[in-house]
Amino acid sequence: MRTYDIVIAGAGCAGLSLLYRLLQDPVLSRQNILVLDKRQKNTNDRTWCYWERGEGAFESIVHRSWDRLAVCSGRMSNTLTIAPYRYKMIAGIDFYRHVLELAAGFPNVVFRYETITNMSVHKKQVQIRTAGSAYQCSYVFNSTPLFQPRRPRSQQMHFRGWRVTTPVDCFDTQQPVLMDFRVPQQEGAAFMYVLPVGRREALVEYTLIGSRIMKQGNYLSVIENYLSNVLGIATYDVTGEESGVLPLSCRYHARHYHRRIVHIGIAAGCLKPGSGYAFQFIQRQCDEVLALLRNNMFPVTKKRLLYGRFRWYDATLLRVVRNRNISFADMMETLFTRVPAPRILKFLENSTSFREECTIMRVFPPSVFVPAALKELINCK
Ligand SMILES: Cc1cc2nc3c(=O)[nH]c(=O)nc-3n(C[C@H](O)[C@H](O)[C@H](O)COP(=O)(O)OP(=O)(O)OC[C@H]3O[C@@H](n4cnc5c(N)ncnc54)[C@H](O)[C@@H]3O)c2cc1C
């Protein structure tokens, strides 16, 4: 059985973000590392967007970044200045290539494309079984769904998007549209997301929060209608597609299965249920893991990064959305009209003070939010 110091199980966002940091550390980069994934990362399967102050770990591959965002509904169209943040976009394929190119310079890093079927701990070693091989190591960083308990069905954020190009200038490259509510709302809280990569190129994504996944054709017909009837674009080519279903579960995710099998990424609860964003939480978690490894400490991040009162706020918001006591579009319209955008972004990255949170909460009707918050206070674990 081949033996490694570290196995990274899952070479997605979390696995490769951690590998990237390990390889930049003068000591940890000398470890023997095995990266396992069931498939190669050679397609542009997703676009990551996130907001950040200053420069981050992946600045060199940021494809576009913006200092403002738009939120639109039938009644309003708001341009939101987000300084000191910038909203940044990374193409999935650029991210994968960037990390894989760095790793290619390290003979002590091995990639294998195999499906992991089991992991178990024997004394101080973890044994990992795949369909055809077995490996052992001191630590596994796991971002695969292995070891995830069955959870009650939660709300989901589901989306499908087209990358489109147009023969004439159609998109405002100065501002992505974070949410445009001029789409049908009967299937759940729904909005369109438009990421203008160029004046003639954009990612146009139909996003819903609800429990029922629709047929593929339904998403596509909404996108078609939006392009032609709302944006007035008659001619375009579809050059790519992306889609996803993200479980918006507010339940506690164990951050490790065993002291030697540590979860990272969505498997560790890094997806913020109240927003559907995970990229920056994953980066923060990887920074913490690396700091702990450097200090020879147990590399499990503190609970406060992902839980605490912010999970309660997320659960409250999702309950209100689920109960449909108030329309999601109205709620977001109020929020983005009455609260400065940088404070909303700070809140969504779980960084606000309690005082700042109070200034956000008071814009919502207490008759809707207080009962939901009290119910979630009992449910939240
Ligand atoms: C299309 C899409 C767009 C998104 N856009 C954004 C965004 O703009 N901003 C944002 O913040 N978040 C976004 N997210 C959410 C989140 O950032 C991503 O889902 C992110 O990839 C999660 O990282 P992860 O490492 O936890 O999981 P993944 O990236 O999914 O990595 C898990 C890896 O484990 C592998 N794997 C699974 N099972 C096994 C097994 N048994 N054996 C071996 N390998 C296995 C998978 O192949 C995969 O590569 C998006 C998600 C999707 C799907």
The ligand as an SDF file (V2000), in Angstrom:
LIG
                    3D

 53 58  0  0  0  0  0  0  0  0999 V2000
  -22.0830   25.7930  -11.0620 C   0  0  0  0  0  0  0  0  0  0  0  0
  -21.7150   26.3270   -9.6870 C   0  0  0  0  0  0  0  0  0  0  0  0
  -21.4040   27.6660   -9.5480 C   0  0  0  0  0  0  0  0  0  0  0  0
  -21.0560   28.1680   -8.2780 C   0  0  0  0  0  0  0  0  0  0  0  0
  -20.7570   29.4920   -8.1780 N   0  0  0  0  0  0  0  0  0  0  0  0
  -20.3750   29.9870   -6.9830 C   0  0  0  0  0  0  0  0  0  0  0  0
  -20.0000   31.3540   -6.8700 C   0  0  0  0  0  0  0  0  0  0  0  0
  -20.0720   32.1220   -7.8280 O   0  0  0  0  0  0  0  0  0  0  0  0
  -19.5700   31.7970   -5.6590 N   0  0  0  0  0  0  0  0  0  0  0  0
  -19.4900   30.9800   -4.5650 C   0  0  0  0  0  0  0  0  0  0  0  0
  -19.0670   31.4420   -3.5010 O   0  0  0  0  0  0  0  0  0  0  0  0
  -19.8730   29.6890   -4.6440 N   0  0  0  0  0  0  0  0  0  0  0  0
  -20.3030   29.1690   -5.8140 C   0  0  0  0  0  0  0  0  0  0  0  0
  -20.6710   27.8460   -5.9020 N   0  0  0  0  0  0  0  0  0  0  0  0
  -20.7040   27.0410   -4.6530 C   0  0  0  0  0  0  0  0  0  0  0  0
  -19.3130   26.4750   -4.2580 C   0  0  0  0  0  0  0  0  0  0  0  0
  -18.3410   27.4810   -4.2610 O   0  0  0  0  0  0  0  0  0  0  0  0
  -18.8610   25.3650   -5.1790 C   0  0  0  0  0  0  0  0  0  0  0  0
  -19.8090   24.3330   -5.1780 O   0  0  0  0  0  0  0  0  0  0  0  0
  -17.4920   24.7850   -4.7950 C   0  0  0  0  0  0  0  0  0  0  0  0
  -17.0270   24.0490   -5.8730 O   0  0  0  0  0  0  0  0  0  0  0  0
  -17.5340   23.9100   -3.5400 C   0  0  0  0  0  0  0  0  0  0  0  0
  -16.2400   23.4220   -3.2930 O   0  0  0  0  0  0  0  0  0  0  0  0
  -15.9640   21.9990   -2.6350 P   0  0  0  0  0  0  0  0  0  0  0  0
  -14.5270   21.7460   -2.7690 O   0  0  0  0  0  0  0  0  0  0  0  0
  -16.5900   21.9420   -1.3040 O   0  0  0  0  0  0  0  0  0  0  0  0
  -16.7760   20.9710   -3.5580 O   0  0  0  0  0  0  0  0  0  0  0  0
  -16.4150   20.5670   -5.0400 P   0  0  0  0  0  0  0  0  0  0  0  0
  -15.7820   21.6970   -5.7560 O   0  0  0  0  0  0  0  0  0  0  0  0
  -17.6700   19.9930   -5.6160 O   0  0  0  0  0  0  0  0  0  0  0  0
  -15.3120   19.4230   -4.8680 O   0  0  0  0  0  0  0  0  0  0  0  0
  -15.6090   18.1270   -4.4050 C   0  0  0  0  0  0  0  0  0  0  0  0
  -14.8070   17.1610   -5.2650 C   0  0  0  0  0  0  0  0  0  0  0  0
  -14.9450   15.8410   -4.7460 O   0  0  0  0  0  0  0  0  0  0  0  0
  -14.9940   14.9520   -5.8400 C   0  0  0  0  0  0  0  0  0  0  0  0
  -15.6260   13.7210   -5.3660 N   0  0  0  0  0  0  0  0  0  0  0  0
  -16.8900   13.5590   -4.9020 C   0  0  0  0  0  0  0  0  0  0  0  0
  -17.0830   12.2830   -4.5040 N   0  0  0  0  0  0  0  0  0  0  0  0
  -15.9150   11.6330   -4.7110 C   0  0  0  0  0  0  0  0  0  0  0  0
  -15.4770   10.3010   -4.4850 C   0  0  0  0  0  0  0  0  0  0  0  0
  -16.2810    9.3700   -3.9470 N   0  0  0  0  0  0  0  0  0  0  0  0
  -14.2140    9.9750   -4.8280 N   0  0  0  0  0  0  0  0  0  0  0  0
  -13.3750   10.8990   -5.3620 C   0  0  0  0  0  0  0  0  0  0  0  0
  -13.7320   12.1740   -5.5800 N   0  0  0  0  0  0  0  0  0  0  0  0
  -14.9840   12.5460   -5.2580 C   0  0  0  0  0  0  0  0  0  0  0  0
  -15.7880   15.6960   -6.9070 C   0  0  0  0  0  0  0  0  0  0  0  0
  -15.5050   15.1820   -8.1980 O   0  0  0  0  0  0  0  0  0  0  0  0
  -15.2910   17.1240   -6.7080 C   0  0  0  0  0  0  0  0  0  0  0  0
  -14.2240   17.4380   -7.5630 O   0  0  0  0  0  0  0  0  0  0  0  0
  -21.0310   27.3140   -7.1380 C   0  0  0  0  0  0  0  0  0  0  0  0
  -21.3780   25.9680   -7.3040 C   0  0  0  0  0  0  0  0  0  0  0  0
  -21.7170   25.4780   -8.5540 C   0  0  0  0  0  0  0  0  0  0  0  0
  -22.1010   24.0190   -8.6840 C   0  0  0  0  0  0  0  0  0  0  0  0
  1  2  1  0
  2  3  1  0
  2 52  2  0
  3  4  2  0
  4  5  1  0
  4 50  1  0
  5  6  2  0
  6  7  1  0
  6 13  1  0
  7  8  2  0
  7  9  1  0
  9 10  1  0
 10 11  2  0
 10 12  1  0
 12 13  2  0
 13 14  1  0
 14 15  1  0
 14 50  1  0
 15 16  1  0
 16 17  1  0
 16 18  1  0
 18 19  1  0
 18 20  1  0
 20 21  1  0
 20 22  1  0
 22 23  1  0
 23 24  1  0
 24 25  2  0
 24 26  1  0
 24 27  1  0
 27 28  1  0
 28 29  2  0
 28 30  1  0
 28 31  1  0
 31 32  1  0
 32 33  1  0
 33 34  1  0
 33 48  1  0
 34 35  1  0
 35 36  1  0
 35 46  1  0
 36 37  1  0
 36 45  1  0
 37 38  2  0
 38 39  1  0
 39 40  1  0
 39 45  2  0
 40 41  1  0
 40 42  2  0
 42 43  1  0
 43 44  2  0
 44 45  1  0
 46 47  1  0
 46 48  1  0
 48 49  1  0
 50 51  2  0
 51 52  1  0
 52 53  1  0
M  END
$$$$
